[in-house]
Amino acid sequence: MRTQKIYLETTLFNYYFDKDRDAHADTVRLFKEIAEGKYDAYTSSAVIDELTMAPAEKSVAMLALVSEYGITILQVTEEAEDLADIYVSEGIILHKYRTDGVHIAMAAVNDLDMIISMNFQHIVKLKTKLMTRAVNIMNGYRPVEIISPMEVVDNENA
């Protein structure tokens, strides 16, 4: 079986350091599984931009995870921007949260298997999962699984 290719959305970098959050342990476990080679991990320049907006100390720590875990940074392309615009025009993602659509589109246009996020308001929700799946297929992309770290980590062997 080939190694799954995953896109790490901005919230995961926050949860890695937020020990008071329920998903902290699973998020740290996911990063450990990346280090073990279970996944090929990607993020994007859109995530990097969001991470740089955090307070300086936290921003530096979150950005350090990218190199520490060998996460590949993909540049946001016009193709991804166009797909995100379709998500907005179809009412899947509100225009003011368009960057969330860019994250999903980046996973789709780069042929990744899944996007992992803790953004339950705009990304990890049934409407977004179903509708982006349909839009992706109609536009020649394969569906991307949208999941939380709790759904993917192996807690049986933790």
C-alpha positions as CSV (number, residue, x, y, z in Angstrom):
1,M,0.0,0.0,0.0
2,R,1.3,3.4,-0.9
3,T,1.9,6.1,1.7
4,Q,-1.1,8.4,2.1
5,K,-0.5,12.0,1.2
6,I,-2.1,14.4,3.7
7,Y,-2.6,18.2,3.8
8,L,-2.2,19.8,7.2
9,E,-4.5,22.8,7.6
10,T,-3.7,25.7,9.9
11,T,-5.6,24.5,13.0
12,L,-3.3,21.5,13.4
13,F,-0.3,23.7,14.1
14,N,-2.3,25.5,16.8
15,Y,-3.6,22.3,18.4
16,Y,-0.1,20.8,18.6
17,F,0.8,23.4,21.2
18,D,-2.6,23.9,22.9
19,K,-2.4,21.3,25.7
20,D,-5.9,22.2,27.0
21,R,-7.7,21.2,23.8
22,D,-9.3,17.7,23.6
23,A,-7.5,16.9,20.3
24,H,-4.1,18.0,21.4
25,A,-2.9,14.4,22.1
26,D,-4.2,13.1,18.8
27,T,-2.6,16.0,16.9
28,V,0.8,15.4,18.5
29,R,0.3,11.7,17.7
30,L,-0.4,12.6,14.0
31,F,2.8,14.5,13.8
32,K,4.6,11.6,15.4
33,E,3.2,9.3,12.7
34,I,4.4,11.7,10.0
35,A,7.9,11.5,11.5
36,E,7.6,7.7,11.5
37,G,6.9,7.8,7.7
38,K,3.2,6.7,7.9
39,Y,2.2,9.8,5.9
40,D,3.7,12.2,3.4
41,A,2.7,15.5,4.8
42,Y,2.0,18.7,2.9
43,T,0.8,22.2,3.8
44,S,0.6,25.3,1.7
45,S,1.8,28.9,1.5
46,A,-1.7,29.9,2.6
47,V,-1.1,28.0,5.9
48,I,2.3,29.6,6.3
49,D,0.8,33.0,5.8
50,E,-1.8,32.3,8.5
51,L,0.8,31.0,10.9
52,T,2.9,34.2,10.5
53,M,-0.1,36.2,11.7
54,A,0.0,34.5,15.2
55,P,1.9,36.2,18.1
56,A,5.6,36.1,17.4
57,E,6.7,33.4,19.8
58,K,3.8,31.0,18.8
59,S,4.3,31.7,15.1
60,V,8.0,30.8,15.4
61,A,7.1,27.5,17.2
62,M,4.4,26.6,14.7
63,L,6.6,27.4,11.7
64,A,9.4,25.2,13.2
65,L,7.1,22.2,13.0
66,V,7.2,22.4,9.2
67,S,10.9,21.8,9.0
68,E,11.1,19.6,12.1
69,Y,8.6,17.1,10.6
70,G,9.7,17.5,6.9
71,I,6.4,18.9,5.8
72,T,6.4,20.0,2.1
73,I,5.1,23.5,1.5
74,L,3.0,23.8,-1.7
75,Q,2.6,27.2,-3.3
76,V,-1.0,28.3,-3.8
77,T,-1.7,28.2,-7.6
78,E,-4.2,29.9,-9.8
79,E,-5.8,26.5,-10.3
80,A,-6.4,26.1,-6.5
81,E,-7.7,29.7,-6.3
82,D,-10.1,29.0,-9.1
83,L,-11.4,25.8,-7.4
84,A,-11.8,27.7,-4.1
85,D,-13.8,30.3,-6.0
86,I,-16.1,27.5,-7.2
87,Y,-16.6,26.4,-3.6
88,V,-17.6,30.0,-2.7
89,S,-19.9,30.4,-5.7
90,E,-21.6,27.1,-4.9
91,G,-22.3,28.3,-1.4
92,I,-20.1,25.6,0.2
93,I,-17.7,28.2,1.8
94,L,-18.6,31.8,2.6
95,H,-16.5,34.4,0.8
96,K,-15.1,35.8,4.0
97,Y,-13.7,32.3,4.8
98,R,-12.4,31.7,1.3
99,T,-9.0,30.7,2.6
100,D,-10.7,27.6,4.0
101,G,-11.7,26.8,0.5
102,V,-8.2,27.3,-0.7
103,H,-7.0,24.7,1.8
104,I,-9.4,22.1,0.4
105,A,-8.6,23.1,-3.1
106,M,-4.9,22.7,-2.5
107,A,-5.4,19.1,-1.5
108,A,-7.6,18.5,-4.5
109,V,-5.4,20.1,-7.2
110,N,-2.2,18.4,-5.7
111,D,-3.9,15.0,-5.8
112,L,-3.5,14.5,-2.0
113,D,-5.6,11.8,-0.2
114,M,-6.9,13.9,2.6
115,I,-7.0,17.2,4.3
116,I,-6.7,17.1,8.1
117,S,-8.2,19.9,10.1
118,M,-9.8,20.9,13.4
119,N,-11.9,23.6,11.8
120,F,-15.4,22.2,12.4
121,Q,-17.1,25.5,11.4
122,H,-16.1,25.6,7.8
123,I,-14.0,22.5,6.8
124,V,-14.7,19.3,8.8
125,K,-18.5,19.3,8.4
126,L,-20.9,17.1,6.4
127,K,-22.0,19.9,4.0
128,T,-18.4,20.7,3.1
129,K,-17.4,17.1,2.7
130,L,-20.3,16.2,0.5
131,M,-20.4,19.3,-1.6
132,T,-16.6,19.7,-2.2
133,R,-16.6,16.0,-3.2
134,A,-19.2,16.7,-5.9
135,V,-17.5,19.9,-7.1
136,N,-14.2,18.2,-7.3
137,I,-15.5,15.3,-9.3
138,M,-17.4,17.6,-11.7
139,N,-14.2,19.6,-12.2
140,G,-12.0,16.6,-12.9
141,Y,-10.4,16.1,-9.5
142,R,-10.7,13.1,-7.3
143,P,-12.5,13.5,-4.0
144,V,-10.4,14.5,-1.0
145,E,-11.2,13.0,2.4
146,I,-11.8,15.8,4.9
147,I,-11.1,14.5,8.4
148,S,-9.9,15.4,11.9
149,P,-6.8,13.9,13.4
150,M,-8.9,11.8,15.8
151,E,-10.2,9.9,12.7
152,V,-6.8,9.1,11.3
153,V,-4.3,8.5,14.1
154,D,-3.5,5.0,15.4
155,N,-4.3,5.1,19.1
156,E,-4.2,1.4,19.4
157,N,-0.4,1.4,19.3
158,A,0.2,4.7,21.0
